[in-house]
């Protein structure tokens, strides 16, 4: 009997792998072809004479409330020139980045046929790490000075837990997250469960849109932080349930378990010291994954389901 069950399990695994291979082949066949436009380099090379041509090529980068003298002054600014030099050191070319973004767009197009790849434009932002990427229906803007590597001297005054993800490998992850925010919808985000499931949707979107990135990269953890979350998943869940936090509307809970932070705040010293931040997002991710595994629900429809429906039908059981 054991051999029969084992054989059925292996057969099911083979079928699942074949389906995944077929899906990835169909996605790759979409063949998105983009060209990254280096506004950062073009702006660095601009002069008073060539500025009008640059403004014509990128009108949305030049608000009409500012005169040309402002842009010339910025071009000649020593700090801006230093930004240009450092960006050029890390990104003399963008071939690898282009390939990853094309793969991201292929995946989005597969699941959302109405998606049209935007212009992808790189710039600098004086390290505005709160706005590393901006996406609209027609433009994806990437501020490369926010992705120079966690130890870059530009980031000395930035908290370590934030600087940790200011690295090249996170550009496509941040782009995927920006698109996830455009496609995910939830009527309310009042309880901790609401917040957890919402961010779980964003992370599941990244499962689908950037499967070529590791789980740790998708959530912005180190491998060690991800392993801690997996190892302690059952204890974390018990903590939330026993303290009746899931349906709590306490405004302090997102700050403790959802938003970016050096660690999650259980107020238990041995746990807080070792935990990564945003642990509520991680649990929400597992809830959404369980929901998709146990329900015949299209990916794009799940993104608009309410949190309670997802949770109640997820059959979620934390790993022990």
C-alpha positions in Angstrom: 0.0 0.0 0.0 2.8 2.4 0.9 4.4 1.7 -2.5 1.1 2.5 -4.2 0.8 5.9 -2.4 4.4 6.7 -3.1 3.9 5.9 -6.8 0.8 8.1 -6.9 2.8 10.9 -5.2 5.7 10.7 -7.7 3.2 10.6 -10.6 1.4 13.7 -9.3 4.8 15.5 -8.9 5.8 14.7 -12.4 2.4 16.0 -13.8 2.9 19.2 -11.7 6.4 19.8 -13.0 5.4 19.2 -16.6 2.6 21.7 -16.2 5.0 24.3 -14.7 7.4 23.6 -17.6 4.7 24.1 -20.1 3.6 27.3 -18.5 7.1 28.7 -18.4 7.6 27.8 -22.1 4.4 29.7 -23.0 5.5 32.7 -20.9 9.0 32.8 -22.5 7.3 32.5 -26.0 5.6 35.9 -25.4 9.0 37.4 -26.2 8.8 40.9 -24.7 11.5 43.1 -26.1 12.4 46.3 -24.4 15.2 48.8 -24.5 16.2 50.5 -21.3 16.5 54.2 -21.8 19.4 55.7 -19.9 18.0 59.1 -19.0 20.6 59.3 -16.1 23.5 59.1 -18.7 21.8 61.4 -21.2 21.2 64.0 -18.5 24.8 63.7 -17.2 26.0 64.4 -20.8 23.6 67.2 -21.5 24.7 70.8 -22.0 22.8 74.1 -22.3 22.8 73.6 -26.1 21.5 70.0 -26.1 19.0 70.4 -23.2 16.1 71.2 -25.5 16.5 68.0 -27.4 16.6 66.0 -24.1 13.5 67.7 -22.9 11.7 66.8 -26.1 12.7 63.1 -25.6 11.7 63.0 -22.0 9.1 65.8 -21.5 7.7 64.1 -18.3 11.1 64.5 -16.6 11.0 68.2 -16.8 8.1 70.0 -15.0 7.2 73.2 -16.7 7.3 75.1 -13.4 11.1 75.0 -13.6 13.2 77.0 -16.0 16.2 75.7 -18.0 18.6 77.4 -15.6 17.5 75.0 -12.9 18.3 71.9 -15.0 21.7 73.4 -16.1 22.5 74.1 -12.5 21.6 70.5 -11.6 23.8 69.1 -14.4 26.7 71.1 -13.0 26.0 70.3 -9.4 29.0 68.4 -7.9 26.8 66.0 -5.8 24.8 65.2 -8.9 28.0 64.6 -10.9 29.2 62.3 -8.1 25.9 60.4 -8.3 26.3 60.0 -12.1 29.9 58.6 -11.7 28.9 56.1 -9.0 25.9 54.9 -11.0 28.0 54.5 -14.1 30.5 52.4 -12.1 27.8 49.9 -11.1 25.7 50.1 -14.3 28.0 50.7 -17.3 25.6 48.4 -19.1 22.1 47.1 -18.3 22.0 43.9 -20.3 21.2 41.6 -17.3 18.7 44.1 -15.9 17.0 44.3 -19.3 16.7 40.5 -19.5 15.2 40.3 -16.0 12.7 43.1 -16.7 11.7 41.4 -20.0 11.0 38.2 -18.1 9.0 40.1 -15.5 6.9 41.7 -18.3 6.5 38.3 -20.0 5.0 36.9 -16.8 2.7 39.8 -16.2 1.5 39.7 -19.8 0.7 35.9 -19.5 -1.5 36.4 -16.5 -2.9 39.8 -17.5 -3.3 39.8 -21.3 -4.2 43.5 -21.4 -0.8 44.5 -20.0 1.4 46.5 -22.4 5.1 46.8 -21.6 6.0 50.4 -20.7 9.0 52.5 -21.5 11.7 51.6 -19.0 13.8 54.6 -18.0 16.6 54.9 -15.5 17.4 58.1 -13.6 18.9 59.3 -10.3 17.0 60.7 -7.3 19.5 61.8 -4.7 18.9 58.4 -3.0 15.2 58.8 -2.4 14.9 55.2 -1.3 11.2 55.6 -0.5 10.6 56.1 -4.2 13.1 53.7 -5.8 10.8 52.8 -8.7 7.7 54.4 -10.1 5.4 52.7 -12.6 2.5 54.0 -14.6 0.6 52.5 -17.6 3.2 53.8 -20.0 6.4 54.3 -18.0 8.6 52.4 -15.5 11.1 54.7 -13.8 14.1 53.2 -11.9 16.3 55.4 -9.8 19.6 53.6 -10.0 21.3 55.5 -7.2 19.1 53.5 -4.9 20.6 50.2 -6.0 24.3 50.5 -5.7 24.9 47.8 -3.0 24.1 47.8 0.7 27.6 48.9 1.7 27.9 51.9 -0.7 29.1 55.0 1.1 26.0 56.9 -0.1 24.0 54.8 2.3 26.0 55.4 5.5 23.2 57.4 7.2 20.4 55.0 6.2 19.3 52.3 8.7 21.0 49.0 8.0 17.7 47.1 7.5 16.8 49.5 4.7 20.2 49.6 3.1 20.2 45.8 3.0 17.9 45.9 -0.1 19.5 48.8 -1.9 21.3 46.4 -4.3 21.1 45.6 -8.0 19.4 42.3 -7.5 16.3 44.0 -6.0 15.5 46.3 -8.9 13.2 43.8 -10.7 11.8 42.7 -7.3 10.8 46.3 -6.6 9.3 46.7 -10.0 7.3 43.5 -9.5 6.1 44.8 -6.2 5.0 48.1 -7.8 2.9 46.2 -10.4 1.5 43.9 -7.7 0.2 47.0 -5.9 -1.5 48.1 -9.2 -3.3 44.7 -9.6 -4.1 43.8 -6.0 -7.2 45.2 -4.4 -8.8 44.9 -1.0 -11.8 46.7 0.3 -10.6 47.1 3.8 -7.3 46.9 5.7 -8.5 47.4 9.3 -7.3 44.3 11.1 -3.9 42.6 11.3 -5.3 39.8 9.2 -6.3 42.3 6.5 -2.8 43.6 6.4 -1.2 40.2 6.4 -3.4 38.9 3.5 -2.9 42.1 1.5 0.9 41.8 1.6 0.6 38.1 1.1 -1.1 38.9 -2.2 1.8 41.1 -3.2 4.3 38.4 -2.4 2.2 35.7 -4.2 2.2 38.1 -7.2 6.0 38.0 -7.1 5.9 34.2 -6.9 4.1 34.3 -10.3 5.9 37.3 -11.8 9.5 36.7 -10.9 9.9 32.9 -10.2 13.6 33.3 -11.3 14.2 35.2 -8.1 14.7 33.4 -4.8 12.1 33.4 -2.1 14.4 35.5 0.1 14.8 38.1 -2.6 11.1 38.2 -3.2 10.4 39.2 0.4 13.6 41.1 0.9 15.1 38.8 3.5 18.5 37.3 3.8 18.5 33.5 3.5 19.1 33.4 7.2 16.1 35.6 8.0 13.9 33.5 5.7 15.1 30.3 7.4 14.3 31.8 10.8 10.7 32.6 9.6 10.2 29.1 8.3 11.7 27.5 11.4 9.5 29.6 13.8 6.3 29.7 11.6 4.3 27.6 14.0 5.3 29.6 17.1 4.6 32.9 15.3 1.1 31.7 14.4 0.4 30.5 17.9 1.5 33.9 19.2 -1.0 35.7 16.9 -3.8 33.3 17.7 -3.4 33.1 21.5 -3.3 36.9 21.9 -6.3 37.3 19.5 -4.3 39.6 17.2 -5.7 38.5 13.9 -9.0 40.5 14.1 -7.5 43.3 16.2 -7.7 46.8 14.9 -4.9 48.0 17.2 -3.1 50.7 15.1 0.2 49.7 16.6 0.2 46.2 15.1 1.2 47.1 11.5 4.3 48.9 13.0 5.1 45.7 15.0 4.6 43.1 12.3 4.0 44.6 8.8 6.1 47.6 8.0 9.8 47.6 7.3 11.7 47.4 10.6 15.0 45.9 11.9 13.0 43.2 13.7 9.4 42.2 14.5 8.1 43.3 17.9 6.8 40.4 19.9 8.0 42.0 23.1 9.8 38.8 23.9 13.5 39.6 24.0 14.9 36.3 22.8 12.5 36.4 19.8 12.7 40.1 19.0 16.5 39.9 18.9 16.5 37.2 16.2 13.4 37.9 14.2 13.4 39.8 10.9 11.0 42.7 10.3 7.7 42.3 8.4 7.0 38.8 9.8 3.3 39.4 9.4 3.9 39.8 5.6 5.6 36.4 5.7 2.6 34.7 7.4 0.2 36.4 5.1 2.2 35.0 2.2 1.8 31.5 3.5 -1.9 32.0 4.0 -2.4 33.1 0.4 -0.2 30.3 -0.9 -2.4 27.8 1.1 -5.5 29.4 -0.4 -4.3 29.0 -3.9 -3.2 25.4 -3.3 -6.6 24.4 -1.9 -8.9 26.3 -4.1 -9.5 26.3 -7.9 -9.2 30.1 -8.1 -7.6 32.0 -11.0 -4.6 34.0 -9.9 -6.0 37.4 -11.0 -9.3 36.8 -9.2 -7.6 36.0 -6.0 -5.9 39.4 -6.0 -9.3 41.1 -5.5 -10.8 38.7 -2.9 -11.3 40.0 0.7 -9.0 38.8 3.4 -11.5 36.9 5.4 -12.6 34.8 2.4 -9.0 33.9 1.6 -8.2 33.0 5.2 -11.4 31.0 5.9 -10.9 28.9 2.7 -7.1 28.6 2.9 -7.0 25.6 5.3 -3.7 27.2 6.4 -1.6 25.2 8.8 1.8 26.6 9.8 4.9 24.5 9.3 6.0 22.7 12.5 
